[in-house]
Amino acid sequence: PDGRSADGFEIAIYDLMGQTLGMPVHALLGGAAQEKVAVSYWTGQRTVDDLVRVGQRAVELGFRNLKFKARLGDPIDKQLDAVAKANPGLSFIVDFNSSYPDPATFLLMGQRLQGYNLIIEDPVPKRLEWFRQLRQRLTIPFALTPSGDAQIYEAIRAEACDIFNLGGNMRSFVRSAQIAQVAGIPAWHGSGVELGIRDMSFVHAAAATRSCTIPSDTLCYLR
């Protein structure tokens, strides 16, 4: 089976083991390191007015972080300024999905985004030297979505990012988060906008780590 199908078997097996042993799944993954797991409110690309309304909805629902998508050409500086002024208690994660072709193209926009309570995710293609260059020139924390544990190690050695967006099945997520913890780098749990059962597997996996402290993409509430 592909990865997501295999994850379904993993979830079912852990659930059955937990029920048989009378233990929560996070205990089977090493034990609870966190009593609560932070999650973000999430939206895709938006106009300025739409984003302000989404930010207000996030605050009304009790969220403290809003993650949204942006691409090369979007007026992200105007969007962020408007939503931040309308919702001063929110922090933000902006995911560019590697849409800027190189650091020089992103740098001007990055300079406009400094000063906000903001994390930038994957602004350029995942060439680690490009991430390092941007970190050297900007004060904004940068998050990398690594392709696997090998790139996590490479990113740590290269000092390429401040935060990791990690995924994978429950066991591999906990392992990757432990690598990040040793390096002193916080993480969040990524998502493909799942349904409730898989989201709960994310929450148990995140609870079994110490490094997963950034609000995660645990998004079943959207459905």
N, C-alpha and C positions, 0 to 999 in steps of 0.2 A: 504494500500500500504506500501511497505518498505520505509526506510528513504529517499533513493534517489528519489523514485517516489513522495513521499510527498513533497520533496524539489522543484520538478518541479511545483507542484500546488502552492506552496508558491511564487515562482518566478513569475508565471503568474498572480496571484492575486495582488501582489505588483506592477507589471508592469501596470496592468489595473487601479489600484488605482492612480498610479502616472500620467498616461496619463489623467485620468478623472480630477484630481485636478491640473494638470499642474505643478507637482513637481517631482524632481528626487527621486529615491528610497531611497537614503541615508537620505533625509529629513524625510521620513516616518519612518526611523530607529532611529531618534533622532537628525539628522542634521550632517553636515560635520564637523568633528574635524580635518581632514587633507585634504589639497587640492590635494596632490599627494600620491599615495600608492606605496611603494617600492616592486619590484618583483625580483626574482632571475632567473638566467639561471639554467637549470637542466639537469642532465644526470644520467644514471644508472652506474653499475659497468663498469670500463674501465681498459685497460692496461695503463702503464705509458705514452707511446707515444700518445695513443688515448686521454687521459685526457688532455695532453698539447694542442693538437689540439682543443679540445672542449673549453678549456680556452681561446685560441686565438679567436675562433669564438664568444664567449661570449663578449670579449672586443671589437671586431669589430662591434658587434651589439649594443654596448653602455651599456652593463650590468656591474654592479660593484660587483656583488656577484654570485658565482657559487656553487650550491648545487649538491652533487653527493653521490651515494650509495657506501657502502663498507660492507664487511662481515669479520668475523673471518677467518684468513688465507690470506687475501689480503695484499700486501705490501704497506699499506696505507701511511706509513711514506715516502717511496720513491716516491709514486705518488704525495703526497702533496708537497714535496720538489721540485719536477720537475715543477709542474704546477705553484707553487708560484714564483719560480725563473723566469719562462718564462713570467709570467703575474703579475708583482709586484703590480699593482693597484687593483687586485681582493681580496675580502674577500671570505671566504668559510664556507659552512655548510656541514658537513659529517654525513650522516644518516646510522647508523649501524644496524637499524631494530632489536635491542635487540639480536644481533647474538653472543655476548660474554656471556658465561654462568654465570659469576660472576665478582665482582670488581677486584679480584686478577688477573684474566686472562687478563683483559683489562688494568690494571695499567701500565704494562711495555710499551705497545703501547701508552698509553696516555702520558707517560713521553716523548716519542719520538716526540709527536705532539705539545708539548708546544713551545711557541715562535712564532707561526704562527697566522695570523689574521683569527681565526677559531672558529666555534661553533660546538660542538659535540652533536648529537641528538640520544637519546635512545641507548646507547652503550650496556646496559645489560637489562635483563627483568625488568619490572617496579615495583620493590620492592624499595620503597622510601628510606629505610635505606641504600640501596646500592648506590643510587644516592648521598645521603648525604655523604657517605664515600668517593666517588670519588671526590666530590667537596672539601672535606677537604684536599685531597692529591694532587690535581692538580690545576693549575691556569686557565685552559681552561673553558670557559662558557659552561654549560650543559643545553640542552633543553629536556624537557619532553613532550611527546604526551599523555595528560591525557585521561582517559576513560570517563570522564564526570565532571560535576561541583563538585561532591563529592571528586574526586581525586585532583582537583585543590585546594580545601580547605585543604586537607590532605598534599599536597605537600608544600603549603605555610607554614603550621604549622611546618612541618618537615624540612624546609629550604633545600628542596631536589633538587631544580633546579634554574637556573638563568633566563630561558626563557621558554615560553610555545608555543607549536605548537598546535593551536586550529582549530577546524572544526565545523561541524554541519550546520544547516540551518542558514539563515540570522539572525533571532531573537535570536537563542541560541548562535550564535557566538558573537553577540554584548554583550549579558549578560555575557558570559564567559570572554570576553575581559575587561569588566568593573570590574569584580572580580580581574583580574590580575592587572589592573590599580590601584585599591585601595591598593594592596600589593606592588606596585612599581616594578612589573615584566613585562618586554616587551613581545610581542608575535608576531607570524606571522600566516598567514592563510594557513592551510594545503590544500592538493589537491589530487585527484586521477587521475591527468592528464585529466582534463575536456575539454569540447568544449567551444566555445566563450560565449554563453548565460549564462551558469552557472558561468564561470569565471567572467563575468561582475557583477553577483550577489555577488561574493566574493569581488570584488573591492568596490562596494557600501557599503557592510557590514564593510569592513576594514576602509573605509573613515569615517564611523560613530563612530570610536573609537579613543582613544588617545594612547592606549598601543600597537597597531599593527604597530610597527615601524621597525621590522626586515623584511628583504626581504621575500616576501611570495611566495608560490608555485602556482603561477597563470600562467598556462603553455600552454594555447591554441595556442600560437605562434609556438609550436613545431609541430602542425598539420596543 
